[in-house]
Amino acid sequence: MDHNRERRWNSRIKLLRPVKPAARMSSRWWLAIGVGTFVALLSSHGNVHAAFDERATEPRPIHDNSQTPINHSFKHEPIARMVTESSTGALPMSNETETALQQEQQRTNAVLFPALCIVFGAMIYYTLSRVKILSHLLPYTAMCFVLGAVLGVSTILLKSHSNHLHESVQAWTNIDSQVLLLTFLPGLLFADSIGLNVHLFRSSFLQNFIFAFPLVLAGTTLTACVAYYMFPYQWSFNLCMTFGSILSATDPVAVAALLNELGAPPRLKVHISGEALLNDGSAIVYFSIFSMKYLYELGIQGVGEDVDWALGVALFFRKSLGGVAIGLFFGLSICLALKLFNRRFTREENVAEVSSILGLVYINYFCADYVWETSGVIATVFAGLTVKLFGSAMLNDGKLMNDFWTLLEHVLNTVLFTLGGVVYGNILVEDQFNGKEWAYLFLLYVMLGIIRSVLFLVAYPVTKNIGLKTSWQEQVFQVHAGLRGAVGIALALSLNSQVRIISSGGDVDPLYHEQTQRVFGFVGGIALLTLVINAPTCKPLLKYLKLSESSETRGKILDAYRTRFRRHAIHEMVCLLSQPRFGYVNFAIVQSHVSFVSDLTRSQLREAVDRHKEMTPIDEYNAPQLGGIMPFIVNDTGESVAGAGPELSSDQVLLETNAPAETSSDAVQHDAQECRTLFLDILRSAYAMQIAEGELVQRQFLTVALEQSLDLAHDQVAQGASLADWDYVKLLDPAFSRLDRSLKKMPAALHCLDSVRPGMHGRWKQASKRFTTERALAFMAAHRYAQEFFRREFENAEHELSKAGELVVRESQLQYLKAEAILKKQEPSDLEQAVSHKFCSILLNSLIIYVGRLVEQGLLKDEEAEHWVAEVEVELADVNACSRSHSVRSRQCSDKGRLKSILDVDGIIPGAARSQSL
């Protein structure tokens, strides 16, 4: 490492740190002035063009007797100049040509609005991230909506001053309703789907189904009754049902980050996210049915449809079930595309892989909604869930995939909420939403809360006993967290745009457009109220209901991490002192600038010296130069630190502490729950490391099984249970294992199979044994790694946290023994073959990883690396597909000794090698 470069980089970071509040305020003012100047210039740009156009379009003398004047109203400077400077035979511009050119200019200006939304969104995020008070009061999407409303009001008030910004806003507010939905919904819904915990979602599907379909239909009907009987606008019942279906779609974006931040139970997260995804689909199905009935009332041929109840039920099942089928088809198609893009070290191929997913997602929505007339939303949701379940392990670059969809979701949310705010601002200026409407808006907000509370209360006796179950505290929070957002705004915008286009021809009463404007006013107002009232109050409610992690216990864990961080700093210092160029370091200066070594003791220094000696190869070891340090450290041992100290024994207590022995068993159990959660996160990291290093032979299916075990165990731990992830690992078996067990119970079917396909059952049986062995070995390796990691992280923790850590490690050891018992039941020859195949797979994958390092270091080109990798992957595919029985030479050892040797070899990688790397 170039430490001079690191020092220069640190000095640059210091320059970026805020020094004085006045300087920060000055920079913000300059930022505001700069943006204001930019918008002012942008807004006046069209007027500058107009000034030039007045001179450019002055009629010049034409040597023709007609001397037809040029049209002065056209404001496209280059074309106007081209017309006026044309030959003497120029003809006057027709109205059709002028209109076409103006529309072309408007389409060009349309690019400006989303670009400004993204820039202003970045400014909003910057402000919210730096001003904590605002971040607690207003979510990001609410600020975008408010900004859009200000922009909408300003564009209406300055309508007489035509400019590029005004034309760009008008182009987006007049966007086609179908284009609007097709642009925003696929990206938003797919991003939410692949971010869902698919294993817990599958376990809680019945609960989410109840939340999404029966409760949404009931909520739609009750909301329609409120609009029909309590509002004075005399809306038709079909419009009221359309209004109710729009308000049934919830948005968990503003709550999801809070749940992760506070460590809410996984069950609560999946209930909120799963409900939002499914009720988005059901709400749009209801919306499509009732909006057709409402549009039929306009009396325009070909617009809408008179849907009776029988046809409505048929449409519901066609759209919902058809959407599920199409989503599964396209989800599997995406997985097939992921399997084809297998050149993991070609950057362009990784980009092409992600872009193919984007294209297939939008084709999926288009085909489902417009070609086969089912639900594009449900199809997108199930396509995302399919990709998350089966395609996650096939991604070449998972980080690129996550970053891309996070970016796309951010951009789409920013533009959509800002556009909704613009339309809302237009409605405010056009006096479609005055004081009376605001009163009814707050009444509607209260009634929606009551309706949601009643529905969840009625469903609670059922939902608390099925799926993942639930508690009354979680139900209370779920009711409060029912925010309205992107999908509702998109549907309201779509309805308003469609009716506006129909009414613009003069064939229908303008009252219909006023109705849809008022509908959007209420939908946008409810979205804003839930974002500014419900979202900020979710955090204190979550803490009040005791659904978040204990801040006290989390503080203990952070203190343990800080101790680890301090030890790392001392170790790095000793490593640097072993280099000759740092022989004359003034440690007094070091202590004044580095707080982590300011009160260094002899025992801490001795531990760092011993560790440095153990981790450095003998031929590379240089003793650290400690002569300049000794006068400045605290002598707490009275011993010299020149030599190496004794090594720690693996049989020592897992978590040492000098705290008093008296502890509360309740406190230990409370801390143990947090430690179990942390231990599961370490296991997840261990499994990811095994995948990256090629230790899982059957990569895709084993990944699903192991991730499922952690997800289900995480949910049980959140409810106070102990570690039991081995029980959940066994829940998911591959098809050949299930077939093998089924055939053993049906001798006639087994005989028939052997007669038709000789040897097929033997291959299935061999594959089943190999999978069982591979699963157990991967599980044991991960737990051994997690135990070692846990010991290092918390060996100097507080007494209560130390006891909790001991309890968690003992639970892990019990799970380890369960997996080991499965291996002891295997035949030694089968076990040896499985481990030998695993060894080949690890060795071949290590060659691929080595090639990747050569590419990163610039020693190999991409094309050369892919040639090498292709050769290795042929052999790797042969290892993975191998199901034949190899001849095994007899050994002079017992079966028990052979098993012990295999288990010890398996522990080398997670135990010794990884411990040293850490």
N, C-alpha and C positions, 0 to 999 in steps of 0.2 A: 504494500500500500504506500502511495506517495503521501507522506505526512505533511510535506510542505503544501501540496495541493489541497489537502484536507484543511490545513490552517487557513489558506486563502479563502476556501469555500465557507468556512465558519465565519471569517471576517465579513464576507458578503452577507451572510445570514444576519449578522448583528446589525448591518446597515438597514436591513428590512424591518427590524423590530421597532415598535412604536417607542419613541423617546419621551415626547411631551404631549399632553392632551391638546395643547394649542396647535402643535404640528399636525396631529391627526385631524383636528377640525379644519385646519387650513387646507389639507389635502382633499378632504371631502368637499369643501366649498369649491375648490378648483375643479374637482370632478363634476360637480353639479353644473358649474358655469360652462365647462366644456361641452357637456351633453346638451345643455340648453341652447348653446350657440349652434351646435350641430343640427338640432331639430329645427331651430329657427331658420337656418340657412336652407334646410331641406324643404321646409314648408313654403319658403318664399321663392324657391327655385322656379316654380311654375310661373310666378309673376314676372320674374326676370325674363323668362322665355316670352311671356306676353309682350313685354316692352320691346324685345327684339323683333317679335313678330309684327308689331305695328309698323316698324320701319321696313322690315323685310317684305311685307305684303303690300307696300304701296304700289299701285299700278304704274307700270312703266309705259312709255309711248310705244304703241304697236303700229307698224307700217301697214296696217290693214284698216279698211274703212269701217269695219264693225267695232273695233276697239272694245271688246267685251271685257268688263272689269273682273278682276280676280276676287274670289270669295275671301273676305277678310276674317271670317270667324274661325278658320282653321288655325290651330296653334301648334303645329308640328314644324319646328324651325327648319330642319334640313330639307324636308319635302317642300315647304313653302318657298324656301329660297330656290329650290330646283325648278319650281313652277314659274316663279317670277323671272328667273334668269334663263328661261328656255327660249327657243327660237321664236321668231315673229309669228310662226304659224301655230302657237300654243292655243289649246282650247281651254275653256273654263272648266273647273273641277265640278263634277256632278255631286249631288247630295249623297248618293249611294257610296261613291268613292270616299267622300269626306267622312261618312259614318264608319266605313270599314277601317279607315286609317286611324280614327279616334279609338275604335275598339281595339285595334292592334296596340296602340299606345297604352291603353288601360291594362291590357294583358301583360305588357312589359312592366308597368308599375306594380302589378300584383306581387312581384318578387320582393318588394320593399317591406311590406307588412310583416311577414314571418321573420325576416332578417332583423327588423327592429324589435320584434317580440323576444327573440333570442338574446339580443344585446341587453335589453331592459331586464330580461329575466336574470341574466348574469349580475346585473347591478342590484336587483332585488335580493338575490342570494347573498351577495357580498354584504349588503346592509344587514340582513337578518343574521348572518354568521358573526358579524362584528358587534352588533347591538343586541345584547341578550334579552333586553326587555321586550323588544319587538318580536324576537323569535318565539317568546313564550306566549305572546298575545295573538299573533297572526301567522298562520302557516303560509308557506310559499305560494300555493295556488290561490289563496285568498288575496294576497297582495297582487298577483297577476290579474285577478278579476277586477280589483279596484283600479288598477292602472288602465285596464281596458275600458272601464266605465268612464274614466277621465278622458281617455282618448276619443271615445264615442261621443261624449258631450261636446268636446272641442271641435270635432269634425262637423257636427250638425250646426253649431253656432257659427262656424267659419265656412259654411257651405258656399257663400258667394265668392270666396277667394279660392278658386280652383288651383290645386297644386298636386304634386306627385303623391304626397302622403294621403291627401283626401281621396284621390282616385284609387290608390292602393287599398285603402280601408273599404271603399265602396265595392271594389272588386271582390273582396273577401266576404263582406256582409251579404252580397248577392250570389254567393256560391250556390251551386246546385245541391239540393238536399242529399241526393244519393252519393254524389262525389264527396260531400262532407263526411258522411258515415264511413265510406270506403277509405278515406284518407286517414282518419284518426282511430277508428275502433280496432282494426286488426293489430296494429302495433301495440296499442295500450293493453289489449286483452291478452295477447300472446306473452308480453313481458310479465304480466301478473301471473300467468299460468306457469311459466317455467321457473318463477320464483317461489312457487308454492311447495310446501312439504308434501310430496305426493303420497308418501306412505301413510302419514297420519290422515291425509285427505281421504284416502281409500277406506281407512278404518272408520272415519266419521261421515261417510257419504250419506247414510240414512238421515243423520241429523241435518246436514247441509241441504239435503233434498227437501226436508220439511221446512227449513228456513226459506228455501228459494221458491218452491212451487205452491204448496197450499197457503203458506203465510203471505206470499207475494200476491196471490189472487185475492185473498181476503183483505190485505192491505189496500190493494187497488180498488176494490169495491167500496170499502169504508171511506177512503179518501175521495172517491167519486161522489159518495153521498154527502160528504162535507161540502164539496164544491157545488153540488146540485141543490142542496136544501139551505145552506148557510150563506152562499155567495149571492149577491143581487144581480148577477150578470145574465141570467136566463140562458145559460149554456145548455146545449142538448146533452142528454145523458151519455151519448157516444163520445162527445168531447170531454165530458167529465171522466169517463173511463180511460180515455187516452191520457188525460192529465194525471190520473191516479197511477197508471202504469209507468209514466215517466218518473214520478216521484218515488217509485218503488225501488229503483236502481240505486244501490249504495256504492260508496267509494272508500276503500280502506287506506288510500295512499297516505293521508295525513296521520293516520293512527299506526300504520305498520312500523314506521321508524321509531315511534315512541315505545311500542311493545318490545322491539329489539333492544332499545336503549335501557329500559328498566328491567329487562329480564322477565317478561311475563311468561306464564306457563305456555308450553308449546300447544296444548289443547286449545287454549283461548285464541292463539294466533291463527291456527288452522280453521277454527270456527268462524272467525271474522273474515279472513281472506276467502275461505271456501264459500261462505254465504254470499259475499260480494260477487264472486265470479259466477256462481250459478244463478243468483237472482238478476244479474245483468242479462243473462240469456233468457230467463223466463220473462223479465220485464219487457224485453224487446219483442218477444213472441206475442205477448199481450198487446204491446203497442202496435205492432203491425196489423193485428186483427181489428182492434177498435179504431185505429186511424183510418183503415179502409172504410169502415162503417161511417165515420165522420165525413170523410171526403166524398162519400156517396151522397151525403146531404147537400153538397154544393150544386148538384143537378147538372154537372158537366158530363157528357157522354165519354166513357173511357176512363173516368177518374173515380177511383174508389170502387167498392163492391158492397152489395147488400148481403152481408154475411149473417145467416141465421144461426141459431145455437148449434144445430147439428153440424153445419159446415164449419162453425167456429171450433168445435171440438176436434173435427177432422184436421183442420188447419194446425191446431195446437200440436197434435201428435205427429203430423207430417213434418212440421218445422223443428220440433224438439228432437224426435228420434232420428229424423233424417240428418239433422245437424250433427248428432253424435256419430252416426255412421260415416259421414263425410269427414269429420274431424279425425276419426281413427284412421281412415284411409290415408289422408294427407300426413298425419303424424307418422305413420309407418313409412310413407314415401320419403319424408325428411330423414328418418333413420337410415333408409337405404342410401340416400345421398351422402349422409355422414360416413357410411361404410365405404363408399367409393372414393371419397377424398381421404386417402390414407398416407399421403406424403407429408409427414408431420413437420419436416424441417424446411419446407418451401413456404415462405411467408405469403406469397401470392395465393397458394392453394388454401391456406388457412383463411385468407380474406374471401376467396371464392366460396369456401364452405359456409361461412356466415352469411354471405350475400345470397347464396342459394336458399338458405332458410328463410331469409326475408322475402324473396320472391315467391316461394311456395306458400308462405303464410298469407300473403295478399291474394294469390290465386285461389287458395282455399276459401277465403272469405267471399271472393267474387263468385266462384262457382256455386258455393252453397247458397248465397243470397240471391243472385241474379240469374244463374243458369238453371239450377235445380229448385229454386224457390223454397229453400228451407231456411234455417236460422244460421246466418254467418257467424253470429256471436258464439253460439253453442259449438259450432264446428271449430272455431278458433280456440276456444277454451280446451276442448278435448284434444285437439292437435297439440297444443302446448303441454298438456298433461302426459300425452303419449311420448313426446320427445323427452320430457323430464325423466320419465320412468325408464325408457329403453335406450335413449340416445346420449345421455350425459357422459357415459364412459367412452363413447366413440368420438368425442370431440378432440380434434387435434390441439386446439388452444382454447381451453375453457375460460380463461381470463378474457381473451378477446371477445368471446361470445357474450359473457356477462357484461363487459364494458359497453359493447355495442348496443345491447338492448336497454341497458340503463340510460345510455345517452339518448336513444330514440324515444324512450318513455318520457324523459325529461323535456325533450324538444316538443313532443306532441302535447303533453300536458300544458306546457308554457303557452303554445300558440292557441290551443283550444280554450283555455280559461281566459286568455286575453281577448280572443274573439268573442267569447260569451259576454265579457265585460263591455266590449264595444257595442254590441247589440243592445245590452241592458242600458247603456248610456243613451243610445238613440231613443229607446222607449221612454226614458225619463224626460228627455227634451221634448218629445212629441206629445207630452202630457197624457200618455197612456197609463201612467203610474203616478198618481197623486197621493194626497194624504189619506184618502179613504182606502186606497189599495194597500198602503203601508199598514194600516190597522188590520185589514183582513190578512195581510201577510203574517203578522205576529200571531193572529188567531190560528192560521193554518199551521204555523210552526208548533204551537202548543198542541193542537189536535193530532198532528203527526206523531208527536212524542207519546201522547196517550194511546193512540192506535197501536203503535209499535209495542208499547209496554203491555197492553192487554193481550195482543197476539202471542207474545213470548210467554206471558203468564199462563195462557191456556195450553200452550204446547209444552210447558216445562215438565209436567208429570211424565210425558213420553220421552222427551229429549234427555232427561237425566238418567234414563235407564237403558239407552241404546247407544251403539257406537262407542265413542270415547267417553261417554257420559258427560255430565257438566255439573256445576254447582250454582247456587242462587247468586253468589257474588259474580261469577262469570256472566251469568245471564243479565244481571243489572248493568255490567259494563258493556256487554254487547248491545243492549238496547240504547245506551247512551252513545255508543260509537257508530251508530248508523248514519254516517255522514253522506250527503249527496254531493256528486261531483261530476266527473268527466262524461260518463255515459248519459246521465240525465240532461246535461247541458247540450250534448250532441243531438239527442233526440228532440229536444225542444227547438233547437236551431233548425233541425231538419224539417219539422212540421211547419214552423213559421216561414221558412224559405219556400216550401212547396206551395203553401196557400198564397203567399205573396206573388209568386209567379203566375198562379192561376187567376188571381184577382186583378193582376195588372192588365189583362186583356179587356177588362170591363164587362165580362160575361157574368160575373157574380157580384153579390153585394159586398162592398168594402168592409161591412161589419164582420165578415168572417176573418179578414186579415187582422182587424182590431182584436178579435177574440184570441187568435193565436199569439199576437204580440203580448196580450195580457197573460196568456198561459206561460210564455217564456219569462215574463216579468216575475211571476210567482216562482217558477222553477229556479231562475237565477237568484232570486232573493232567498229562497230556502237553502240553496247551496251556499250562499254567502253567510247566512245565519249559522248553519251547522259548522262552517269552517271557523267562524270567529267566536262562537259560543261553545259548541260541543268539543271541538278539537283542543282548545287550550285547557279545558277543564278535565280532559281525559287523564292527564298525569296525576293531579291530586286525587281524583276518584280511584285510580288504580292503586295508589298508595293507601288510601283510606280503606279500601276493600282487602288490603293485604295480599294483592295479587302480584306484586313486584318483588324482586330480590331484596333481601335485607341489606341496607346500606352499611350497617355495622359489620356484617360478615364479609361483604365485598371489600370493605376497607381493610380487613385483616388479610385478605388475599392480595390486595394491592401492596400492602406492607411487605408481604412475603416476596412479591415480585421486586420490590425496591431493594430488599436484601440481596436478592439474586443479581440485580443490576449493579449493586455496589461491588459484589464479589467479582463480577465480570470486569468492572473498571480497574480494580486492583490487579487482576490477572493481566489485562492488557498493558498496564503500566510495567509490570515485571517483564513481560515479553519485550517491550521497547527498551528497557534497561539492559537487556542482554545484547543489544546491538552496540558495537563500538562507538558509533557516532553520537550516542547519548551518554557518554561516560562523564561528561562535565555538566550535567543538569543540576540546576539550583532547585532543590526540592522546596525551599521556602516559597519560591515563586509559583511552583506547581500547586502547593497547598492553598495559596491565595486565590487561585483561579479555578481550581477543581475541587468542588465541595465534597465529592465522594471520597477523597483521600485526605481531607483536611485533618481528621482525627484518627489516622491510621495507627493500628496497634501491631505489636510484634507477632501475635498469634495470627492475625489476618495476613500479615506479610508472609509468614512461614507457610501458611496454607497455600498462598498463591505461588510461592517458590516450588513447593512440592508438586502442585498441579502442573506447573510449567515443565518441570523435569519429566513427569510421567507422560505428557502429551507430545513432547518433542523427541524425534528420533535421536539415538545416541550419537550418530555421526554429525548431526546438525546442532547439538545442544551447546549453548554457551551460557556459562553462569552469569546471572544478572549482577550488575555493578551496584552494590548496595551501600558503598562507603559514604556517599553523600546523603543517604536517607536516614541512617541510624540515629543521628543526633535529633531528628525532628519527630520520631515516632514514640508512642507511649509504650513503655516496657511493662506489659501485663503478665509476662511469663518468667522473666529472668533467664531465658535461654537464648542461645545464638540461633540465627536463621541461616547460617551458611550452608548447612547440609540439608539433605532431603529428609523430610519427616516420615513417620510411619504411614503406610497406606490404610485406607478405610477398608474394613472387612465387610463383605456382603451380608454377613450374618448379624450386623449391628442393628440396633433399633432403627426402624424406617425413618422416623421423624424425631430428631432429638430436640430437647427443650430444657431450659433451666427454670421454667416457670413452676410455681407451687403445684403440688399434686392435687389439691382440692379443686374439683371442677363440678359443674352442674351437668347431670346427664342430659337435661333438656337442652342446655347450651351446646353440648357435644352433638346431639342429634340434629339440632338446627344447623350447625356448621357442617355436619356431614352431608346434608342435602345439597348445600352449595358445592361442597367438594365433589360429590357424585356428578353434578352437572359439569364441573370443570374436568373431571376424569373422563367423562364421555366425549368432551371436546378434544381431549388429548388422544383418545382412541380414534376419533374421526381423522385427526391429523396423521396418526399412524397408518390407517388404512390408505389414505391418500398417498402417503410416502411409499407404501407397498406397491400401489398401482404405478406410480411414477418410476419406481426402480425395477418393475417387471417381476415382482414376487407372486403375483396372482396369475395362475396359468389360465383360468377361464375368466378373463377380465370383466366382460360385460355382466354376466349373470352373478358372479360372486360379488361384484360391486353393488348390485341391487340388493342382494341378500344381506350384506354387511351394513349397508346404509339403512336398510329397513330396521335392522336390529337396534341400531343406535337411535333412530327416530322414535320407535316404540318404547325403548328403555328410557329415553329422555322424558317422554310423557309420564311414565310411571314414576320416575324419580321426582318429577315436579309435584306429584301427589303424595310424596313422602315415602315411597317404596325404596327398597334397597336395589343394588345392581343385580340385574337378571338378564343381561343381554344375550347370553348363550341360549336361553329358552326362546328368544325371538329370532335368533339366527336360523333355528331349525324350522321355522314356519314356512319359509320359501324354499321349495325344492324344484329342480329342473324337471322338464317333462319326462326325460328318460328314467329319472329316479321314481317318479310316480308310476310310470308304466311298469317298471321292474317290480315294484311292490304289488301292483294290481295283477300282473301275470302270475306271481307266486300263489295267489289265491285262486287262480283259474287254470288248472293243469290242462284242460282241453284247449283253451285259447293258446297256451304256451306251446302245446304240441302242434297246433295248426300253424303258428308263426314259424316254428322251426322247419316245418315241411315246406312252407312257401318261401321263406327267406332264411336259409340255414346260416347260423352264426349271428343273426341279428340280436337275439336275446343276450348272447354272450357279450356282444359289444355294449349293449345297454347296461348290463350288469357291471362290466369293467368301468364304464364311464361313471356310473353311480358311485362305485367305490372310490374312484379317483376324486370325484367332486367332494365326497364326504371327508376324505383325508385332506384335501386342499383347503377346505373350509375350516377344519379344525386347526391346521397348522397356521393359517393366516390369523385366526382368532387368537391363538396362543402367542404368536409373535407380537401382535398388537398389544395384548395385555402385558406381556413382559416389558415391552418398550414403555408403555404407559406407567407401569410400576416404578421403573428406573427413573423416568422423568419426574414423576410425582415425588420420589424420594429426594431428588436433587433440589427441586423447587421449594420444598417446605421443610427442609431439615432444621432450619433456624426459626421456624414459625412460633407463634404463641402457643401456650400449653393447650388451650381448648381446640385451636385449629389443628395442632399436632395430633391430638387424640382422635379428632374427626378424620384426619388423613389416615391414621393407622386403621380405623374402622373400614374406610373405603378400600384400602389396599387389601385388607383381609377378605372383603367381599370379592374383589377382583381375583384373588388367589383361589377362592372357591369356584368361580366361573372357569378359571384356568384348569382346575382339576376335573371339572365336568367335561371339558373338551378333550383332556388327556385320556379320560376313561373311554371316549369314543375311539381314540387311536388304539388303545390296548385291546379293543375287541376286533380289530382288523387282523387279517392274516399277515404274518411278517413279510411274505413275498409280495403281497399286494401293497403293503405299506412302503416297502423298499422301492417298488416301481413308481409309486406316486411321488415319493420324495425325489427319486432320480429325475423324473420328468420336471419336477419343480426346479431342481438344480440346473437342468439344461435351459429352462426358460429364463431363470435369473441370469445365467451366464450370457445367453444371447441378447437379452435386453440390456445388460451392462455394456455389451459391445455397441449397441445402438446409442446408448447414453454417451459413451466415449466419442462416437462420431459426432454427436451433437456438440460436445465440448470443443472438438476440433473446428467445427463450423463457427462457433462463437468466438474462438480465438483467431479466426481468419486463416487457419492452416489448411482448410478444405473449402472448395467452392460448393454451392448448393447442388449443382449437377453431379459432381463427384461424390458428394455425401449420399445423394439419393441412390446412386448406383451401388454403393457399399451397403446401404440399408436394405435395398431390395434383395440382395443376396442373403443377408442375415434373416430377413423376414420370411423368405422361402423356407429356411430351416426352422424358424420359429413356428410357422404355420404347420409344419410337419409334426413338431413336438406337440402342439395343442390338439391336433386332430388324431394323434396316435392312440389307438385303442387295443393294439395287439399285446399279447403276453410275451415278454422277453424272457429268455432263459436266464436263470439266476444261479450263479455258482454257490455251492454250499459253503458255509463258513463255520469255523469251529467256535461258535459262540451261541449262547442261549438266546431265545426269542426276547427275553426280558432285557438282556444286555444290548441286543440289536436295537430295540425300541429306545432305550436310554441314549444310545449314541445318536440316533436320528433326532431325538428331541434336543439334545445338547447342540448339535450342529445347527438346528433351526434357530436356536437362541443366539447364535454368534452375531448375526446381522443386526437384530434390534437391540441386543444387549451391549456387546463390546464395541463394534464399529460405530454405531450411532451415538453411543454415550460419549465416545472420544470426539466425534465430530461436533457434538453440542458443547 
